[in-house]
Amino acid sequence: MLILRSAVRRSVVGVQTPATRFLNTSVSVRKEDATPSYKAGVPMPSEGPRSERDLIREQVDRESEPTPMSIVSGAPNSLHQRVVRIYQPAKPATMSGRAGTKHWRVDFDVLPGSGRWESPLMGWASTADSQQALYMKFDSKDDAVFFCQKQGWDYYVQNPHKARIPPKQYSNNYKYVANRLRIIHTK
């Protein structure tokens, strides 16, 4: 295999000198008068007739211009026309703990006229919209916003309502207030 590679290199490039080192097996022949460019149509600054590519600059340009995920995700166009809601779930009324309320959720809004119906037997609400029951969890609001922007979705952020609990003192439980009966007798 090694003999075949070296034979192909010699036939493409010519006679190989010991100072020449190949980084990979694909070899391309450059013309001396061609100006190399890191992007199509944008020439790189060159020091002479042959200049090397600026790999760091290419990587920075590639990272600063993200490709929209709508192009490569394969999702249907109807998904990109929907609005998503970013919110932090409230504490359940039946529980006293705050578990499950630290994360942020992204879910799709209910479409008007999405084929909703109610089961006559059980009274359950049903829908033909498969995206309505979908939600995703994120650690922070910024992560959820970044994901929605990357996917190309329209979104709005619903900030959580914080419960305001006024400070109380334990002595207020035993304070005398006129016209207020503190001791209730059952007999």
C-alpha positions as protocol buffer text, in pm:
chain_id: "A"
residue {
  index: 1
  type: MET
  ca { x: 0 y: 0 z: 0 }
}
residue {
  index: 2
  type: LEU
  ca { x: 284 y: 236 z: 89 }
}
residue {
  index: 3
  type: ILE
  ca { x: 455 y: 164 z: -244 }
}
residue {
  index: 4
  type: LEU
  ca { x: 136 y: 248 z: -433 }
}
residue {
  index: 5
  type: ARG
  ca { x: 98 y: 583 z: -249 }
}
residue {
  index: 6
  type: SER
  ca { x: 454 y: 689 z: -321 }
}
residue {
  index: 7
  type: ALA
  ca { x: 415 y: 593 z: -688 }
}
residue {
  index: 8
  type: VAL
  ca { x: 99 y: 803 z: -716 }
}
residue {
  index: 9
  type: ARG
  ca { x: 267 y: 1099 z: -547 }
}
residue {
  index: 10
  type: ARG
  ca { x: 566 y: 1084 z: -780 }
}
residue {
  index: 11
  type: SER
  ca { x: 344 y: 1067 z: -1086 }
}
residue {
  index: 12
  type: VAL
  ca { x: 128 y: 1362 z: -976 }
}
residue {
  index: 13
  type: VAL
  ca { x: 392 y: 1592 z: -829 }
}
residue {
  index: 14
  type: GLY
  ca { x: 699 y: 1473 z: -1008 }
}
residue {
  index: 15
  type: VAL
  ca { x: 1014 y: 1360 z: -834 }
}
residue {
  index: 16
  type: GLN
  ca { x: 979 y: 1378 z: -458 }
}
residue {
  index: 17
  type: THR
  ca { x: 1256 y: 1554 z: -272 }
}
residue {
  index: 18
  type: PRO
  ca { x: 1344 y: 1451 z: 84 }
}
residue {
  index: 19
  type: ALA
  ca { x: 1245 y: 1798 z: 216 }
}
residue {
  index: 20
  type: THR
  ca { x: 888 y: 1760 z: 84 }
}
residue {
  index: 21
  type: ARG
  ca { x: 647 y: 1620 z: 339 }
}
residue {
  index: 22
  type: PHE
  ca { x: 288 y: 1525 z: 267 }
}
residue {
  index: 23
  type: LEU
  ca { x: 28 y: 1568 z: 540 }
}
residue {
  index: 24
  type: ASN
  ca { x: -239 y: 1354 z: 377 }
}
residue {
  index: 25
  type: THR
  ca { x: -287 y: 1124 z: 82 }
}
residue {
  index: 26
  type: SER
  ca { x: -478 y: 1369 z: -137 }
}
residue {
  index: 27
  type: VAL
  ca { x: -236 y: 1581 z: -335 }
}
residue {
  index: 28
  type: SER
  ca { x: -334 y: 1882 z: -541 }
}
residue {
  index: 29
  type: VAL
  ca { x: -114 y: 2071 z: -782 }
}
residue {
  index: 30
  type: ARG
  ca { x: -125 y: 2450 z: -746 }
}
residue {
  index: 31
  type: LYS
  ca { x: -50 y: 2686 z: -1024 }
}
residue {
  index: 32
  type: GLU
  ca { x: 203 y: 2957 z: -949 }
}
residue {
  index: 33
  type: ASP
  ca { x: -10 y: 3241 z: -1090 }
}
residue {
  index: 34
  type: ALA
  ca { x: -330 y: 3145 z: -902 }
}
residue {
  index: 35
  type: THR
  ca { x: -405 y: 3350 z: -592 }
}
residue {
  index: 36
  type: PRO
  ca { x: -512 y: 3132 z: -301 }
}
residue {
  index: 37
  type: SER
  ca { x: -823 y: 3236 z: -111 }
}
residue {
  index: 38
  type: TYR
  ca { x: -985 y: 3121 z: 208 }
}
residue {
  index: 39
  type: LYS
  ca { x: -1332 y: 3203 z: 72 }
}
residue {
  index: 40
  type: ALA
  ca { x: -1461 y: 3203 z: -279 }
}
residue {
  index: 41
  type: GLY
  ca { x: -1400 y: 3542 z: -434 }
}
residue {
  index: 42
  type: VAL
  ca { x: -1211 y: 3688 z: -135 }
}
residue {
  index: 43
  type: PRO
  ca { x: -835 y: 3689 z: -191 }
}
residue {
  index: 44
  type: MET
  ca { x: -596 y: 3642 z: 101 }
}
residue {
  index: 45
  type: PRO
  ca { x: -308 y: 3880 z: 156 }
}
residue {
  index: 46
  type: SER
  ca { x: -4 y: 3717 z: 2 }
}
residue {
  index: 47
  type: GLU
  ca { x: 366 y: 3766 z: 62 }
}
residue {
  index: 48
  type: GLY
  ca { x: 474 y: 3639 z: -275 }
}
residue {
  index: 49
  type: PRO
  ca { x: 369 y: 3420 z: -563 }
}
residue {
  index: 50
  type: ARG
  ca { x: 283 y: 3131 z: -326 }
}
residue {
  index: 51
  type: SER
  ca { x: 134 y: 3185 z: 16 }
}
residue {
  index: 52
  type: GLU
  ca { x: -7 y: 2948 z: 273 }
}
residue {
  index: 53
  type: ARG
  ca { x: -367 y: 2950 z: 390 }
}
residue {
  index: 54
  type: ASP
  ca { x: -444 y: 3131 z: 715 }
}
residue {
  index: 55
  type: LEU
  ca { x: -615 y: 2846 z: 899 }
}
residue {
  index: 56
  type: ILE
  ca { x: -683 y: 3045 z: 1215 }
}
residue {
  index: 57
  type: ARG
  ca { x: -857 y: 3320 z: 1022 }
}
residue {
  index: 58
  type: GLU
  ca { x: -1065 y: 3063 z: 833 }
}
residue {
  index: 59
  type: GLN
  ca { x: -1174 y: 2899 z: 1158 }
}
residue {
  index: 60
  type: VAL
  ca { x: -1273 y: 3232 z: 1316 }
}
residue {
  index: 61
  type: ASP
  ca { x: -1477 y: 3326 z: 1009 }
}
residue {
  index: 62
  type: ARG
  ca { x: -1640 y: 2983 z: 1002 }
}
residue {
  index: 63
  type: GLU
  ca { x: -1742 y: 3004 z: 1371 }
}
residue {
  index: 64
  type: SER
  ca { x: -1870 y: 3362 z: 1352 }
}
residue {
  index: 65
  type: GLU
  ca { x: -2116 y: 3281 z: 1073 }
}
residue {
  index: 66
  type: PRO
  ca { x: -2322 y: 2981 z: 1191 }
}
residue {
  index: 67
  type: THR
  ca { x: -2516 y: 2782 z: 936 }
}
residue {
  index: 68
  type: PRO
  ca { x: -2889 y: 2795 z: 1007 }
}
residue {
  index: 69
  type: MET
  ca { x: -3008 y: 2457 z: 1131 }
}
residue {
  index: 70
  type: SER
  ca { x: -3325 y: 2487 z: 924 }
}
residue {
  index: 71
  type: ILE
  ca { x: -3112 y: 2409 z: 617 }
}
residue {
  index: 72
  type: VAL
  ca { x: -2950 y: 2091 z: 747 }
}
residue {
  index: 73
  type: SER
  ca { x: -3200 y: 1962 z: 1006 }
}
residue {
  index: 74
  type: GLY
  ca { x: -3448 y: 1809 z: 763 }
}
residue {
  index: 75
  type: ALA
  ca { x: -3744 y: 1935 z: 966 }
}
residue {
  index: 76
  type: PRO
  ca { x: -4061 y: 2024 z: 773 }
}
residue {
  index: 77
  type: ASN
  ca { x: -4126 y: 2389 z: 689 }
}
residue {
  index: 78
  type: SER
  ca { x: -4442 y: 2391 z: 899 }
}
residue {
  index: 79
  type: LEU
  ca { x: -4222 y: 2348 z: 1207 }
}
residue {
  index: 80
  type: HIS
  ca { x: -4022 y: 2662 z: 1126 }
}
residue {
  index: 81
  type: GLN
  ca { x: -4337 y: 2873 z: 1097 }
}
residue {
  index: 82
  type: ARG
  ca { x: -4447 y: 2804 z: 1456 }
}
residue {
  index: 83
  type: VAL
  ca { x: -4384 y: 3016 z: 1762 }
}
residue {
  index: 84
  type: VAL
  ca { x: -4225 y: 2858 z: 2067 }
}
residue {
  index: 85
  type: ARG
  ca { x: -4258 y: 2964 z: 2429 }
}
residue {
  index: 86
  type: ILE
  ca { x: -3963 y: 2970 z: 2670 }
}
residue {
  index: 87
  type: TYR
  ca { x: -4070 y: 2955 z: 3035 }
}
residue {
  index: 88
  type: GLN
  ca { x: -3981 y: 2824 z: 3377 }
}
residue {
  index: 89
  type: PRO
  ca { x: -4247 y: 2585 z: 3512 }
}
residue {
  index: 90
  type: ALA
  ca { x: -4433 y: 2684 z: 3828 }
}
residue {
  index: 91
  type: LYS
  ca { x: -4436 y: 2484 z: 4147 }
}
residue {
  index: 92
  type: PRO
  ca { x: -4715 y: 2225 z: 4150 }
}
residue {
  index: 93
  type: ALA
  ca { x: -5003 y: 2319 z: 4380 }
}
residue {
  index: 94
  type: THR
  ca { x: -5017 y: 1969 z: 4529 }
}
residue {
  index: 95
  type: MET
  ca { x: -4652 y: 1964 z: 4635 }
}
residue {
  index: 96
  type: SER
  ca { x: -4467 y: 2176 z: 4887 }
}
residue {
  index: 97
  type: GLY
  ca { x: -4122 y: 2128 z: 4734 }
}
residue {
  index: 98
  type: ARG
  ca { x: -3961 y: 2322 z: 4450 }
}
residue {
  index: 99
  type: ALA
  ca { x: -3825 y: 2018 z: 4264 }
}
residue {
  index: 100
  type: GLY
  ca { x: -3862 y: 2035 z: 3888 }
}
residue {
  index: 101
  type: THR
  ca { x: -3884 y: 2415 z: 3878 }
}
residue {
  index: 102
  type: LYS
  ca { x: -3517 y: 2507 z: 3836 }
}
residue {
  index: 103
  type: HIS
  ca { x: -3493 y: 2427 z: 3464 }
}
residue {
  index: 104
  type: TRP
  ca { x: -3635 y: 2620 z: 3167 }
}
residue {
  index: 105
  type: ARG
  ca { x: -3867 y: 2467 z: 2910 }
}
residue {
  index: 106
  type: VAL
  ca { x: -3925 y: 2527 z: 2541 }
}
residue {
  index: 107
  type: ASP
  ca { x: -4258 y: 2414 z: 2399 }
}
residue {
  index: 108
  type: PHE
  ca { x: -4469 y: 2486 z: 2093 }
}
residue {
  index: 109
  type: ASP
  ca { x: -4781 y: 2699 z: 2119 }
}
residue {
  index: 110
  type: VAL
  ca { x: -5120 y: 2551 z: 2042 }
}
residue {
  index: 111
  type: LEU
  ca { x: -5226 y: 2621 z: 1686 }
}
residue {
  index: 112
  type: PRO
  ca { x: -5577 y: 2756 z: 1637 }
}
residue {
  index: 113
  type: GLY
  ca { x: -5775 y: 2509 z: 1430 }
}
residue {
  index: 114
  type: SER
  ca { x: -5527 y: 2228 z: 1485 }
}
residue {
  index: 115
  type: GLY
  ca { x: -5793 y: 1959 z: 1493 }
}
residue {
  index: 116
  type: ARG
  ca { x: -5867 y: 1950 z: 1867 }
}
residue {
  index: 117
  type: TRP
  ca { x: -6158 y: 1742 z: 1993 }
}
residue {
  index: 118
  type: GLU
  ca { x: -6292 y: 1603 z: 2316 }
}
residue {
  index: 119
  type: SER
  ca { x: -6359 y: 1236 z: 2371 }
}
residue {
  index: 120
  type: PRO
  ca { x: -6730 y: 1185 z: 2440 }
}
residue {
  index: 121
  type: LEU
  ca { x: -6669 y: 883 z: 2663 }
}
residue {
  index: 122
  type: MET
  ca { x: -6396 y: 1007 z: 2898 }
}
residue {
  index: 123
  type: GLY
  ca { x: -6394 y: 1380 z: 2829 }
}
residue {
  index: 124
  type: TRP
  ca { x: -6024 y: 1386 z: 2745 }
}
residue {
  index: 125
  type: ALA
  ca { x: -5897 y: 1651 z: 2508 }
}
residue {
  index: 126
  type: SER
  ca { x: -5721 y: 1517 z: 2198 }
}
residue {
  index: 127
  type: THR
  ca { x: -5539 y: 1682 z: 1911 }
}
residue {
  index: 128
  type: ALA
  ca { x: -5394 y: 1599 z: 1573 }
}
residue {
  index: 129
  type: ASP
  ca { x: -5094 y: 1826 z: 1642 }
}
residue {
  index: 130
  type: SER
  ca { x: -4796 y: 1609 z: 1732 }
}
residue {
  index: 131
  type: GLN
  ca { x: -4574 y: 1905 z: 1827 }
}
residue {
  index: 132
  type: GLN
  ca { x: -4809 y: 2034 z: 2096 }
}
residue {
  index: 133
  type: ALA
  ca { x: -4703 y: 1775 z: 2354 }
}
residue {
  index: 134
  type: LEU
  ca { x: -4331 y: 1820 z: 2282 }
}
residue {
  index: 135
  type: TYR
  ca { x: -4113 y: 2012 z: 2527 }
}
residue {
  index: 136
  type: MET
  ca { x: -3740 y: 2040 z: 2586 }
}
residue {
  index: 137
  type: LYS
  ca { x: -3555 y: 2116 z: 2910 }
}
residue {
  index: 138
  type: PHE
  ca { x: -3261 y: 2356 z: 2942 }
}
residue {
  index: 139
  type: ASP
  ca { x: -3045 y: 2456 z: 3238 }
}
residue {
  index: 140
  type: SER
  ca { x: -3078 y: 2830 z: 3179 }
}
residue {
  index: 141
  type: LYS
  ca { x: -3285 y: 3080 z: 2986 }
}
residue {
  index: 142
  type: ASP
  ca { x: -2984 y: 3179 z: 2775 }
}
residue {
  index: 143
  type: ASP
  ca { x: -2934 y: 2819 z: 2661 }
}
residue {
  index: 144
  type: ALA
  ca { x: -3297 y: 2795 z: 2554 }
}
residue {
  index: 145
  type: VAL
  ca { x: -3283 y: 3128 z: 2366 }
}
residue {
  index: 146
  type: PHE
  ca { x: -2960 y: 3026 z: 2191 }
}
residue {
  index: 147
  type: PHE
  ca { x: -3111 y: 2693 z: 2085 }
}
residue {
  index: 148
  type: CYS
  ca { x: -3423 y: 2863 z: 1942 }
}
residue {
  index: 149
  type: GLN
  ca { x: -3211 y: 3116 z: 1752 }
}
residue {
  index: 150
  type: LYS
  ca { x: -2990 y: 2839 z: 1617 }
}
residue {
  index: 151
  type: GLN
  ca { x: -3295 y: 2644 z: 1497 }
}
residue {
  index: 152
  type: GLY
  ca { x: -3441 y: 2958 z: 1336 }
}
residue {
  index: 153
  type: TRP
  ca { x: -3761 y: 2948 z: 1543 }
}
residue {
  index: 154
  type: ASP
  ca { x: -3965 y: 3252 z: 1646 }
}
residue {
  index: 155
  type: TYR
  ca { x: -3989 y: 3258 z: 2025 }
}
residue {
  index: 156
  type: TYR
  ca { x: -4101 y: 3462 z: 2320 }
}
residue {
  index: 157
  type: VAL
  ca { x: -3983 y: 3443 z: 2679 }
}
residue {
  index: 158
  type: GLN
  ca { x: -4237 y: 3418 z: 2960 }
}
residue {
  index: 159
  type: ASN
  ca { x: -4063 y: 3525 z: 3281 }
}
residue {
  index: 160
  type: PRO
  ca { x: -4167 y: 3340 z: 3598 }
}
residue {
  index: 161
  type: HIS
  ca { x: -4386 y: 3503 z: 3861 }
}
residue {
  index: 162
  type: LYS
  ca { x: -4206 y: 3517 z: 4192 }
}
residue {
  index: 163
  type: ALA
  ca { x: -4420 y: 3473 z: 4502 }
}
residue {
  index: 164
  type: ARG
  ca { x: -4376 y: 3762 z: 4744 }
}
residue {
  index: 165
  type: ILE
  ca { x: -4388 y: 3635 z: 5099 }
}
residue {
  index: 166
  type: PRO
  ca { x: -4389 y: 3923 z: 5350 }
}
residue {
  index: 167
  type: PRO
  ca { x: -4158 y: 3881 z: 5648 }
}
residue {
  index: 168
  type: LYS
  ca { x: -4341 y: 3771 z: 5963 }
}
residue {
  index: 169
  type: GLN
  ca { x: -4239 y: 3718 z: 6319 }
}
residue {
  index: 170
  type: TYR
  ca { x: -4325 y: 3421 z: 6532 }
}
residue {
  index: 171
  type: SER
  ca { x: -4460 y: 3648 z: 6806 }
}
residue {
  index: 172
  type: ASN
  ca { x: -4741 y: 3764 z: 6574 }
}
residue {
  index: 173
  type: ASN
  ca { x: -4908 y: 3427 z: 6633 }
}
residue {
  index: 174
  type: TYR
  ca { x: -4963 y: 3518 z: 7000 }
}
residue {
  index: 175
  type: LYS
  ca { x: -5020 y: 3893 z: 6975 }
}
residue {
  index: 176
  type: TYR
  ca { x: -5347 y: 4022 z: 7117 }
}
residue {
  index: 177
  type: VAL
  ca { x: -5574 y: 4181 z: 6858 }
}
residue {
  index: 178
  type: ALA
  ca { x: -5913 y: 4319 z: 6965 }
}
residue {
  index: 179
  type: ASN
  ca { x: -6222 y: 4143 z: 6825 }
}
residue {
  index: 180
  type: ARG
  ca { x: -6019 y: 3843 z: 6718 }
}
residue {
  index: 181
  type: LEU
  ca { x: -6070 y: 3519 z: 6905 }
}
residue {
  index: 182
  type: ARG
  ca { x: -5748 y: 3319 z: 6929 }
}
residue {
  index: 183
  type: ILE
  ca { x: -5869 y: 3024 z: 7132 }
}
residue {
  index: 184
  type: ILE
  ca { x: -6142 y: 2817 z: 6977 }
}
residue {
  index: 185
  type: HIS
  ca { x: -6321 y: 2573 z: 7208 }
}
residue {
  index: 186
  type: THR
  ca { x: -6494 y: 2273 z: 7061 }
}
residue {
  index: 187
  type: LYS
  ca { x: -6728 y: 2210 z: 7358 }
}
